[in-house]
Amino acid sequence: MICNRCNGSNIKVIESRDVIDDQAIRRRRMCIDCGNRFTTYERIERPQLVIIKRDNSRELFNRQKLESGIYRACEKTSVTSIQIDNLINLIEQELYDSGDSEVSSNTIGEVVMKHLSELNEVAYVRFASVYRRFKDIKSFEKELNYFKNRQSKN
């Protein structure tokens, strides 16, 4: 570990604690040389998950890409960043728990939509409009009706 300010390697851990449902460890560190304090996170390294895109191309799973899409869908809603982090962790865990080393982007989209529908209606509709690629108002209304019917059954 090196200091992000002075590049010194004389670092000590001040505090450690589990975060994110025991899926990571947060460590507060301090550089002995310059006194800079910073935070690091340690996560379990899992095997690489390969995403099969709609055009059948493949790319490695990118947590930041998933995070970006969910944050965009949740903009200006009541959803907190903690809820989003928990949602991303839940989705990521579901993908790894499937046991498959390759997952289609459609599967990821459906999992995200399932969890967003439980979290926030507006975020669900925003994500669905991009994911489903609505071409006109009819397809948008169809998705809204599907969502309303699902909500009324619960």
C-alpha positions as CSV (number, residue, x, y, z in Angstrom):
1,M,0.0,0.0,0.0
2,I,1.3,3.5,-0.9
3,C,0.1,6.9,0.1
4,N,-1.9,8.7,-2.6
5,R,-0.4,12.0,-1.6
6,C,3.4,11.4,-1.1
7,N,3.7,7.9,-2.5
8,G,5.3,6.8,0.7
9,S,5.0,3.2,1.8
10,N,5.1,3.7,5.5
11,I,1.3,3.2,6.1
12,K,-0.6,2.1,9.2
13,V,-4.1,1.0,9.6
14,I,-6.1,3.2,12.0
15,E,-9.5,1.4,11.9
16,S,-11.1,-1.6,10.1
17,R,-14.7,-2.6,9.8
18,D,-16.9,-4.8,7.8
19,V,-19.3,-3.1,5.4
20,I,-21.8,-4.0,2.7
21,D,-23.3,-7.1,4.3
22,D,-19.8,-8.4,5.2
23,Q,-18.8,-8.4,1.5
24,A,-16.0,-5.9,2.0
25,I,-13.7,-4.5,4.7
26,R,-13.3,-0.7,5.0
27,R,-9.9,0.4,6.3
28,R,-8.9,3.9,7.4
29,R,-5.2,4.3,6.8
30,M,-2.6,6.9,7.7
31,C,0.7,7.7,6.1
32,I,3.4,8.0,8.8
33,D,5.6,10.1,6.5
34,C,3.1,12.9,5.6
35,G,0.1,12.3,7.9
36,N,-2.4,11.9,5.0
37,R,-5.4,9.8,5.9
38,F,-7.4,7.8,3.4
39,T,-9.8,4.9,3.1
40,T,-9.4,1.7,1.2
41,Y,-11.9,-1.2,0.6
42,E,-11.1,-4.8,0.3
43,R,-13.4,-7.2,-1.5
44,I,-13.3,-10.9,-2.2
45,E,-12.0,-11.5,-5.6
46,R,-14.4,-13.6,-7.6
47,P,-13.9,-15.4,-10.9
48,Q,-14.5,-13.1,-13.9
49,L,-18.1,-13.0,-15.1
50,V,-18.5,-12.6,-18.8
51,I,-21.5,-10.7,-20.2
52,I,-23.0,-11.8,-23.5
53,K,-24.3,-8.6,-25.2
54,R,-27.3,-8.4,-27.5
55,D,-25.1,-8.6,-30.6
56,N,-23.5,-11.8,-29.1
57,S,-20.2,-10.0,-28.4
58,R,-18.7,-10.7,-25.0
59,E,-17.2,-8.4,-22.4
60,L,-16.2,-8.7,-18.7
61,F,-18.7,-7.7,-16.1
62,N,-18.2,-4.1,-15.1
63,R,-19.7,-3.2,-11.7
64,Q,-19.2,0.5,-12.5
65,K,-21.3,0.2,-15.6
66,L,-24.1,-1.4,-13.7
67,E,-23.8,1.3,-11.0
68,S,-23.9,4.1,-13.5
69,G,-27.1,2.8,-15.1
70,I,-28.8,2.4,-11.8
71,Y,-27.7,5.8,-10.5
72,R,-29.0,7.4,-13.7
73,A,-32.4,5.7,-13.2
74,C,-32.6,6.8,-9.6
75,E,-31.6,10.4,-10.2
76,K,-33.9,12.9,-8.4
77,T,-35.8,10.2,-6.6
78,S,-36.0,9.4,-2.9
79,V,-33.6,6.4,-3.4
80,T,-30.5,6.9,-1.3
81,S,-26.9,6.0,-2.3
82,I,-26.9,3.4,0.5
83,Q,-30.0,1.8,-1.0
84,I,-28.3,1.8,-4.5
85,D,-25.2,0.2,-3.1
86,N,-27.2,-2.5,-1.4
87,L,-29.2,-3.0,-4.6
88,I,-26.0,-3.3,-6.7
89,N,-24.5,-5.8,-4.2
90,L,-27.7,-7.8,-4.3
91,I,-27.7,-8.0,-8.1
92,E,-24.0,-8.8,-8.2
93,Q,-24.5,-11.6,-5.7
94,E,-27.4,-13.0,-7.6
95,L,-25.3,-13.1,-10.8
96,Y,-22.4,-14.9,-9.1
97,D,-24.8,-17.2,-7.2
98,S,-26.2,-18.4,-10.6
99,G,-23.1,-20.4,-11.0
100,D,-22.7,-19.5,-14.7
101,S,-19.5,-17.9,-15.9
102,E,-21.4,-16.2,-18.7
103,V,-24.6,-14.2,-18.3
104,S,-26.6,-12.5,-20.9
105,S,-27.2,-8.7,-20.7
106,N,-30.9,-9.5,-20.9
107,T,-30.7,-11.5,-17.7
108,I,-28.9,-8.6,-16.0
109,G,-31.6,-6.2,-17.2
110,E,-34.4,-8.4,-16.0
111,V,-32.8,-8.8,-12.5
112,V,-32.2,-5.0,-12.3
113,M,-35.8,-4.3,-13.3
114,K,-37.2,-6.8,-10.8
115,H,-35.3,-5.2,-7.9
116,L,-35.9,-1.6,-9.1
117,S,-39.7,-2.2,-9.2
118,E,-39.5,-3.1,-5.6
119,L,-37.4,-0.1,-4.7
120,N,-38.9,2.8,-6.6
121,E,-41.5,3.1,-9.4
122,V,-40.0,6.1,-11.2
123,A,-36.5,4.5,-11.2
124,Y,-38.1,1.3,-12.6
125,V,-39.8,3.2,-15.4
126,R,-36.7,5.1,-16.3
127,F,-34.5,2.0,-16.4
128,A,-37.2,0.1,-18.4
129,S,-37.5,2.9,-21.0
130,V,-33.8,2.5,-21.8
131,Y,-33.5,-1.2,-21.3
132,R,-36.6,-2.1,-23.4
133,R,-35.8,0.6,-26.0
134,F,-39.3,2.0,-26.3
135,K,-40.0,3.1,-29.8
136,D,-43.3,4.9,-29.2
137,I,-45.8,5.8,-26.6
138,K,-47.7,2.5,-27.1
139,S,-44.8,0.4,-25.9
140,F,-44.3,2.7,-23.0
141,E,-48.0,2.4,-22.0
142,K,-47.8,-1.4,-22.4
143,E,-44.9,-1.5,-19.9
144,L,-46.7,0.8,-17.5
145,N,-49.8,-1.4,-17.6
146,Y,-47.7,-4.5,-17.0
147,F,-46.2,-2.8,-14.0
148,K,-49.5,-1.7,-12.6
149,N,-51.0,-5.2,-13.0
150,R,-48.0,-6.7,-11.2
151,Q,-48.3,-4.2,-8.4
152,S,-52.0,-4.8,-7.9
153,K,-51.4,-8.6,-7.6
154,N,-49.0,-8.0,-4.7
